[in-house]
Amino acid sequence: MTNLLPVLLAAAETSKMPSVGYGALIALVVFIFASLWIGALANRKTREGSFMTGFFLGNRGLGAWALALTATVQSGGTFMGFPSLVYTHGWIVALWIGGYIVVPITGFGILGKRLAQLSRRTEAITVPDLFRSRFGSPALGLVASLFILLYLSFMMFAQFKAGAIVMKTAWPGSGVLSVNEDQKPFALSEKALSTLKEDRVSEAVVQKLTPLVGYGFSTERELNAQLKSLLTADELAESKDRIVKRSKQLDRLYLYGLAIFSLTVVAYTLMGGFLAAVWTDMFQSVLMFFGVMVLLFASLHQAGGLDNATRTALKNTGPGYVYGPGYDDKFEGPKAAPNATTAPRMAYDAAVPREFLPLSLALSFFCVWVWSGVGSPASLVRLMASQNTEVIRRSIYLLSVYNLGIYLPLIVICICGRALIPELPGQTDEIVPRMALLATKDWPGGSLIAGMILAAPFGAVMSTVSSYLVVLSSGLVRDIYQRFIRPQATPGELRNAAYLSMIFVGAVAVAVNISPVAYLQAFIVFSATGSAATFLIPAIMACYWRRATVAGALAGMIGGASTVLSLYMLGILEKTPEQRIGQLTSFRPYYLCDIDPFLWGVLVSGLCSVVVSLLTSPPDKALVSKMFDREPAASGS
């Protein structure tokens, strides 16, 4: 109990913050109605061409601004996980995210133009469509479809929970500021202890439960194990059911938020399809940019400038906050539960500091951010939907400036946050909401301004889910239903199948998140790097290597995916020596040679693709000529 006292006192101090008020709720309601209106407009636009091309690719009509602002790959993590890392570890996170700024220059420049050309030559609507037509193999298209369904399902389920928590956060009087994707399914709070007293649990039992406040448990078994160590057999038999019931984290506001979020995003995506996802993405990107700029100005004003903020943050932490490999915060990361005999991996230990970003991981993540974004199926579809090469070229400049205008200000805001709010034990994901409230509290209409800033994560999550719905629906309808179940389906049947598939995917996501899983932010990182390791090398081969074969592309997909999955399994199952590097989570991979699994996955994928292609028969010359040689009749292209 003595060891917990500093944490509990710090948490009590940081909890003295103003509530969100009605500003955030008003902003979210406005955003919801705006999204539905945009969906109705997109519905009219998609009717101008064929249903499949219009609904799933927007009639290949993305302009430079639309392509740039919808290829940002922003999600709830932009305002959740990333600010938490900056607040916890300091300026080193700028190097961690630095590669993301050059994503458009490298990714778009290398893959964009050629991918758009191939999609037009093959008339591909989906990424599996593109692989199937490029290599002339339905089997390869089916494997690509299955991988996409796997990765995007993980990512989309995570975003549904994030959207529900944002709605809960915005509700006046909810008592939460956190937009946390790693919330444990079981946890005891002070409010839960008070409720237990009302449930006629004895005062002695409630007092014994006090050390568990603030700790989360992934399963009911973990919670029961701690209860056995704290209570007598009679106390446990009499009170266990009531304690477990009050520790469950599902609540009425969360379920309302999940319902509102799900109905909204599925409704406007049903109405407008791909264009609805793109246009709402543009809308939220503009709001996000202006919201970040306002918060940047307000934060610097409150902190007395960047130099003063950095010096104050350094005084509140230690030298690691301004130097690599990053500050090791004793309040963050996995913690041993009361009465535990051993500490979990990555728990704080002053004798063995944790390194957030050693040089090997710095080099790894420079490559990860460059390629994981453009190598994902959702990003590849955006490139396929662009109008022409000139549009892609202009979007490169726009997207580079936009990414710089989002992430660099967020870094500064969180550095100011560390100066103004020295400690947020276990609540670092609240730094942006807290800064929004703190920096605007004295402004006229400050609640509404703070609400608009807090609405940014909701918009980011909504646009991300909408994009994933379109990609998943197109995979189910185009790549499975039309290709293998009903090849002669009419446009009306395809339209109904698309609508039903979106409703089905949305319903599954809601069902999964009624009892949500933990580690969702880590799931997103795993899915992003896994999908890029699976598709990046085969996509480059499809675009530029005439000798690439079906077997080579298939080997590349399987090799990249299996490598990333294997390294994650080794880390999660703790079958390797402890590595005190990287993010502070138990859902973490094994960093072979201290290098991120993504790079190993790409390396294995590349070797498998090249070796197997060279060992198998060359592809059909006519097919290769169609994909690579200039078409004499295409004078207007």
Phi, psi and omega in degrees: 000324181298321182292337181276343188301314180299322180294315181295321178295318179295320179296322179296320179294314184287345180281351181279071182234153176295151179283167183296323182077196184270353183299313182295319180297316178299315180299319180291321178296317177299317180296320180298312180293324176297320180294318178295322177296319178296321177299321178295319177296318180295327179299320178295320183292322183291341181283354183286335180238198177292155185298312185298312181291322181288316185286323186257346179226004178062033181057029179051047185243023181290127173272183186297313181295318180296316180294317182294310186280349176255358177256016183287345182054031175284144175214190178302331180296337179299324181253006181240282185296316183296310177301325178298320179294317180297312181300321184282314191254342175096205188296340182299336180293338175297322175290324179300319183266355187304322181297336182295333182291332182262010178307308184295324183295317182273303185297306180296320183295324183273315186260331192303302185300311184292322180295319178296320178297314181297320182295329178283320179295324182266352186057035181286141179253330180235168178296314174301324174306315182296313179295320180297314182286322182296320183256357179064040185222108175299326180297318179295321177297321180293317178298317178299320179298317182294319177296318180296317178299321180295305185294313184289333176297314177302313185292320184289320179300321178298318182291327177299317179295318180300317179298320179295321182289327176298317178299319178296319180300321185285347184285123181302133179082008180291335178079012179234147173242346189282139171246070193258127179265359182247025182294134180285148180293335181232129178199144177257132178244171176300322179296321179295323178295320178297320179294325178297324176297320177293333178279009178068030168280137188297152179300324180297319179294316180299319179296322179292336181277349184306319180298343181276350181296129180095351179259140179253154180230133184286331182223163177294330179297318178299317179297316181298323179298321178289323178296322179296328181280344184254332188246157173285167181300318180293317179298319180294316180298322184281327192245350190302313184300318180290325179292315180297319180299315182285342180274345179295137188270355176291138179212170186299315182295323178297314181294321175300315179298318178297318180294313181296314180299313184296313180299319182294308187290322178291322182296309184286333176288323175299319182292315189243354178060223184301317181294325176298318177297318182292312185292320176293327176299316177298315181301311182288331178294319178294315178298319180298317182298310181292324177297318179293321179296318178296315181293326177298311179299313183295321182292315179297323178296316181293323185272354179079029179098162185292319181298314179294323179296317180295316180295320179292318178298321177298319179293326181283344186237261182182178185303328181298344183289337179245357179233164173282159003269020177114155182283137179260100185276121184292340181277349187252162178094176179301145179230147175287134177289160180306139178071009177287144183275333179230152178273145177290166177298147179068013173289154183295135177213111184300332182282335181231087183298149174270141181247113181293316186220077170293170186302321182297317179287330177299315177294321180299311186287337173299322177282323182301310183290328180297317190253336183293328178290305184287339180276355180279149181302322181297322179286322179299323179296321179298319178295322179295335184268000182290154183293311184197181183296322181297323177298316179298318181297315180293324182293334178300313181293316182298315183291324178299315180294319182296313179301318178297323181284350177259306191282321178296314175300323178297323177298313180297318180301317183286329174295317174299322178299321179292330177287321184275329181235090189301324183223140171223068186300118179074005184227029185293338178289354178271002191298319180292313175302319180295319179293323178299318179288317184292318186284339184247007187296332181263003181276149170297130183068026184300325181297318180291321178297315177298323178297320178295323178292317180290341178285343181302314177300324180297315178297319179297316180294316181300313182293325178295313180298318180300317178298317181293323177301317180296314182294316179295317179296318179296325177294317180292318186279306185285313190271342180242303184295307183287325184281323190241336184259310183220081182298332183263025183298140178281163176305322179295320178293321178295322179296314179296321179295321179296316180296315181295321181294321178294317178297320180296313180297317178298319179295319178297317180298319178296316181298319179296321187270356171298322172238079193289151178274163178271177175064032185292323178297320177293326176300321181296316179297316179300314182295320181294312181289325179295316180294322179292319177296332180282318191254342188299303183296314175302325179292318178296318177299316181298327184279325194232346185250112181294331186277353181299138182244169178300313181298322179295316179295319179296317178296322178296316179298310184292319180297315179295316181294315183293327179294311179297316181297319181295316180293325176292319180296320178299318180288317183293319181280356178056048179265007182232164176300151181296136175242118184265055178226162176086195185287154184271078179211152179276344173270083188219150181277175168270121181274091180298122185057029180062029181243141182298143181303332181304316182293321176295321178297316178295320179298312179295318178300316179296316180296314180298316182298312184290312183296313182294322178298319180289334181272350180252168183296144179299154179290167180299130185296322180295320179294317179296318180297322179296325183276330190247328186274149180294136179270118184303325184282344184274062184288337183268359183278000000 
